[in-house]
Amino acid sequence: MIGVLGGGQLGRMLTLAAARLGFDVTILEPESDSPASRVAARTLEAPYDDIEALKTLAATCDVVTFEFENVPAAVVERLETLGALAAPGKRALAIAQDRVDEKTFFQGLGILTAHFVAVDGPEVIARSLKRDEPMLLKTRREGYDGKGQTWVEGPGDAEAAWTRIGRKPAILEARVPFVRELSVIAARSRTGEIACYPVGENRHENGVLRTTVAPARISDATRVEAEAIARKTLDALDYVGVIGVELFELADGSLRVNEFAPRVHNSGHWTLDGCEVDQFEQHVRAVAGWPLGKTEALAEVEMTNLLGFEADAWKALAAEPDARVWLYGKREARAGRKMGHVNRLRPLR
């Protein structure tokens, strides 16, 4: 039995992958009728910090993992004190939940990031800005898909920008002059084995991932650097499971890390149809103590997120001979909400 904290689309795809390998899954999810709960063997409908639910998970699951990084790190710590085996562990989750801690972690490994400063008020914003150089202000915690962030155009915008993000502890980041955004999906096993998938190239719209094309057409040097960053990150965290590392590629081919996600990742959905072992099966293999699977690309894939009512075009998408449609089982479509994705396959070049 594998426990999964979170019942969204990632939990659903993890559950389906686990079932293929012969595992049962218990979902812990506060909301009723979640996408993952409808394919899982068991669902505990309770808040993540509900002690009775956590005791049940610890007593009945051989390992517990999570599908998104906003599960409180204290919940994973509590599970471990109850005797549960958690993968990834609480340290990776805690670091990923605080953008200042995250960038400090990377810089401690000698991995380059955007220049940044921790912010606790508008005075710090105004003092840190340089003339005619806008900077990006983000909440330290809980922002995703472009939420909780805003560009600050100059010192005169500091107070308004602070208000726009809800006057919460934040990080101020310098603009990175990147030519494209990349990501590397990688996994680490319990024995320290590491496997990297081909690097993907990502395009965002309004802070939300729109498409990923993989394998990305990058130089060998850039690919090697991306994989080295992922490997160093996994080893430093003593990580078990799949991780997503988001990167900026500069004009000279060098990389800057944006952030990491301690879980399976949207930019890795292409692996569902482009690899023999996709990221979800890989994560299950890792947390369950199995050997890692193959990560070579079998095709070039363009993954496109289906947002809101775009998923209503499922019939036309399913009619495309080289398209594979994945719908997430969400009951309500809303503008910008990820309702599914489509993978379009082409022969490798």
C-alpha positions in Angstrom: 0.0 0.0 0.0 1.3 3.4 -1.0 -0.1 6.5 0.6 -0.4 9.7 -1.4 -1.0 13.2 0.2 -3.2 15.0 -2.3 -6.0 13.9 -4.6 -5.5 16.1 -7.8 -4.4 15.1 -11.3 -0.9 14.2 -10.2 -2.2 11.9 -7.5 -4.5 10.4 -10.0 -1.7 9.6 -12.5 0.5 8.3 -9.7 -2.3 6.0 -8.6 -2.8 4.7 -12.1 0.9 4.0 -12.4 1.0 2.3 -9.0 -1.9 0.0 -10.0 -0.1 -1.1 -13.1 2.8 -2.3 -10.9 0.4 -4.1 -8.6 0.2 -1.6 -5.7 -2.8 -0.3 -3.9 -3.0 3.4 -3.1 -4.6 5.3 -0.2 -5.3 9.0 -0.9 -5.5 11.6 1.9 -7.4 14.6 0.5 -9.5 17.3 2.2 -11.9 17.6 -0.7 -14.6 15.1 -1.6 -14.8 13.4 -5.0 -11.2 14.2 -6.0 -9.8 13.0 -9.3 -7.4 10.6 -7.5 -9.9 9.3 -5.1 -12.0 7.8 -7.9 -9.2 5.5 -9.0 -7.6 4.7 -5.6 -8.2 1.7 -3.5 -9.0 3.9 -0.5 -9.6 7.6 0.3 -9.2 9.3 3.7 -11.2 12.5 3.4 -9.7 14.8 6.0 -7.4 17.8 6.4 -3.7 16.9 5.8 -2.9 17.5 9.5 -5.8 15.4 10.8 -4.0 13.2 13.4 -6.4 10.2 13.1 -6.0 10.2 9.3 -2.2 10.4 9.7 -2.2 7.5 12.1 -4.2 5.4 9.6 -1.7 6.2 6.9 1.3 5.4 9.0 -0.3 2.1 10.2 -1.5 0.9 6.8 0.9 2.2 4.2 4.4 0.9 3.4 5.5 4.3 2.1 3.8 7.7 1.9 4.5 10.3 -0.8 2.9 13.5 -1.9 1.6 15.0 -5.2 2.2 18.7 -4.6 4.5 20.8 -2.5 2.0 22.8 -0.5 1.3 19.9 1.8 2.7 21.3 5.1 6.2 19.9 5.8 5.1 19.4 9.4 2.6 16.8 8.2 5.4 14.7 6.7 7.4 15.2 9.9 4.4 14.0 11.9 4.1 10.9 9.7 7.7 10.1 10.2 7.3 10.3 14.0 4.4 7.9 13.7 6.7 5.4 12.1 5.8 6.0 8.4 8.4 5.9 5.7 8.0 9.1 3.7 9.6 9.8 0.3 10.7 12.3 -0.6 11.5 13.4 3.0 10.5 16.5 4.9 13.7 18.4 4.2 13.1 18.6 0.4 9.5 19.6 1.0 10.4 22.3 3.5 13.1 23.9 1.3 10.8 23.9 -1.8 8.1 25.7 0.2 10.2 28.8 0.9 11.7 30.6 -2.1 14.4 32.2 -0.1 15.5 28.9 1.5 15.3 27.3 -2.0 17.7 29.8 -3.6 20.0 29.8 -0.6 20.1 26.0 -0.9 21.1 26.1 -4.5 23.7 28.8 -4.0 25.2 26.7 -1.2 25.7 24.0 -3.7 27.5 26.4 -6.1 24.5 26.4 -8.5 23.8 29.8 -10.0 20.4 31.4 -9.6 19.0 34.9 -10.2 20.3 37.5 -7.8 17.8 37.9 -4.9 17.0 39.5 -1.6 14.6 38.5 1.1 11.8 41.1 1.6 9.8 41.9 4.7 8.4 45.3 3.7 8.3 47.9 0.9 11.3 49.7 2.2 13.5 46.7 1.3 12.0 46.7 -2.2 12.6 50.3 -2.8 16.2 50.1 -1.5 17.0 47.0 -3.6 15.7 48.3 -6.9 18.0 49.9 -9.5 17.0 52.5 -11.9 15.3 51.2 -15.1 15.8 47.6 -14.0 12.4 46.0 -13.0 12.6 43.1 -10.6 10.2 40.3 -9.8 8.5 40.2 -6.4 7.2 36.8 -5.2 5.7 35.6 -2.0 8.1 33.4 -0.2 5.5 30.6 0.2 2.5 29.0 -1.6 2.6 30.8 -4.9 2.2 28.6 -8.1 1.2 29.1 -11.7 2.1 32.8 -11.6 0.1 33.5 -8.5 1.6 35.5 -5.7 4.0 37.5 -7.9 4.3 40.8 -9.6 6.9 42.9 -11.5 8.1 46.0 -9.7 8.9 48.7 -12.2 10.8 51.1 -9.9 11.2 52.5 -6.4 7.9 54.4 -6.8 6.1 51.1 -7.3 7.4 49.4 -4.1 4.4 50.1 -1.8 1.9 49.1 -4.5 3.8 46.0 -5.4 4.0 45.0 -1.7 0.2 45.4 -1.6 -0.4 43.4 -4.8 1.2 40.3 -3.3 -0.8 40.6 -0.1 1.9 42.3 2.0 3.4 38.9 2.8 7.1 37.9 3.3 8.6 37.8 -0.1 11.6 37.4 -2.3 12.8 40.0 -4.8 14.6 38.6 -7.9 16.6 40.2 -10.6 15.5 39.7 -14.2 17.3 36.8 -15.8 18.1 37.5 -19.5 17.2 34.0 -20.6 16.5 32.9 -24.2 14.3 30.0 -23.2 13.1 28.0 -20.2 14.1 24.4 -19.7 13.4 21.7 -17.2 14.9 18.4 -16.3 12.9 15.6 -14.8 15.1 13.2 -12.8 14.7 10.4 -10.2 16.8 9.0 -7.4 16.3 5.6 -5.9 16.8 4.4 -2.3 20.2 3.1 -3.2 21.3 6.4 -4.7 20.8 5.4 -8.4 19.9 8.5 -10.5 18.2 8.6 -13.9 17.5 11.7 -15.9 14.9 12.2 -18.6 15.8 14.2 -21.7 15.6 18.0 -21.1 12.4 19.7 -22.1 11.8 23.2 -23.4 8.9 25.0 -21.8 6.7 27.9 -22.9 4.6 29.7 -20.3 1.6 32.0 -20.7 0.4 34.2 -17.9 2.6 32.3 -15.5 1.1 28.9 -16.4 3.0 26.2 -18.4 1.5 26.0 -21.9 3.7 23.6 -23.8 6.7 21.4 -23.3 8.7 20.0 -26.2 11.1 17.2 -25.5 13.8 16.3 -26.1 14.8 19.9 -26.3 17.2 20.9 -29.1 20.1 22.0 -26.9 23.8 21.6 -27.1 25.5 18.7 -25.4 27.2 21.0 -23.0 23.9 22.5 -21.9 22.4 19.0 -21.5 25.3 17.9 -19.4 25.1 21.0 -17.2 21.3 20.5 -16.7 21.8 16.8 -15.7 24.6 17.7 -13.4 22.4 20.3 -11.6 19.7 17.7 -11.1 22.1 15.1 -9.9 23.8 17.5 -7.4 20.3 18.6 -6.1 19.1 15.0 -5.6 22.2 13.9 -3.8 22.3 16.9 -1.6 18.8 16.3 -0.5 19.3 12.5 -0.1 16.2 12.5 -2.2 14.0 9.5 -3.1 11.5 9.9 -6.0 11.0 12.1 -9.0 12.0 15.8 -9.0 11.4 18.6 -11.5 14.1 21.3 -11.8 13.2 24.4 -13.8 16.1 26.3 -15.5 16.8 29.4 -17.5 19.1 29.1 -20.5 21.2 32.2 -21.3 22.4 33.2 -24.7 25.8 31.5 -24.1 24.1 28.2 -23.2 24.8 28.5 -19.5 22.0 27.8 -17.0 20.4 29.5 -14.0 18.1 27.5 -11.7 14.7 29.0 -11.2 13.2 26.4 -8.7 12.6 22.8 -8.1 9.4 20.8 -7.4 9.8 17.8 -5.0 7.3 15.7 -7.0 6.3 14.6 -10.5 6.0 17.7 -12.6 3.8 19.2 -15.3 6.7 19.5 -17.7 7.3 15.8 -17.4 3.8 14.8 -18.7 5.4 14.2 -22.1 7.0 11.0 -20.7 3.6 9.4 -20.5 3.7 8.7 -24.3 7.3 9.5 -25.1 9.2 7.1 -22.8 9.0 3.4 -22.0 8.8 4.3 -18.3 7.0 7.6 -17.6 7.7 9.9 -14.7 4.7 8.5 -12.6 5.9 4.9 -12.8 9.4 6.1 -12.1 8.3 7.8 -9.0 6.4 4.8 -7.8 9.4 2.6 -8.5 11.7 4.9 -6.5 9.6 5.3 -3.4 8.7 1.6 -3.4 12.4 0.6 -3.5 12.3 -0.8 -7.0 15.1 -0.3 -9.6 14.6 2.8 -11.8 13.3 2.3 -15.3 14.6 3.5 -18.7 14.4 7.2 -19.5 15.4 7.4 -23.1 12.9 9.2 -25.4 11.1 7.0 -27.9 9.6 9.9 -29.8 9.7 13.7 -29.9 6.7 15.0 -27.9 4.9 18.3 -27.7 2.8 18.4 -24.6 0.1 21.1 -24.5 -1.9 21.8 -21.4 -5.7 21.9 -21.8 -6.9 24.9 -19.8 -10.5 25.5 -18.8 -13.0 24.7 -21.6 -10.3 23.7 -24.0 -10.8 20.2 -22.7 -14.2 20.2 -24.4 -12.4 19.7 -27.7 -11.5 16.2 -26.6 -13.3 14.5 -29.5 -11.3 16.5 -32.2 -8.1 16.0 -30.3 -8.7 12.2 -29.9 -9.2 12.1 -33.7 -5.7 13.3 -34.4 -3.7 10.1 -35.3 -0.5 11.2 -33.5 -2.2 12.7 -30.4 -2.7 11.2 -27.0 -5.3 12.9 -24.8 -5.2 12.8 -21.0 -8.1 14.2 -19.1 -7.9 14.6 -15.3 -11.5 13.9 -14.2 -12.1 17.3 -12.6 -15.8 18.0 -12.2 -15.7 21.7 -13.0 -13.9 23.6 -15.7 -12.7 27.1 -14.9 -10.7 29.6 -16.9 -7.0 28.8 -16.6 -7.6 25.5 -14.7 -5.6 22.5 -15.9 -8.2 20.1 -17.1 -6.0 17.8 -19.1 -3.2 17.7 -21.6 -2.5 16.4 -25.1 0.8 14.8 -26.2 1.5 15.1 -29.9 4.2 12.6 -31.1 6.7 12.9 -33.9 9.6 10.7 -34.9 12.9 11.5 -33.2 15.2 13.7 -35.2 
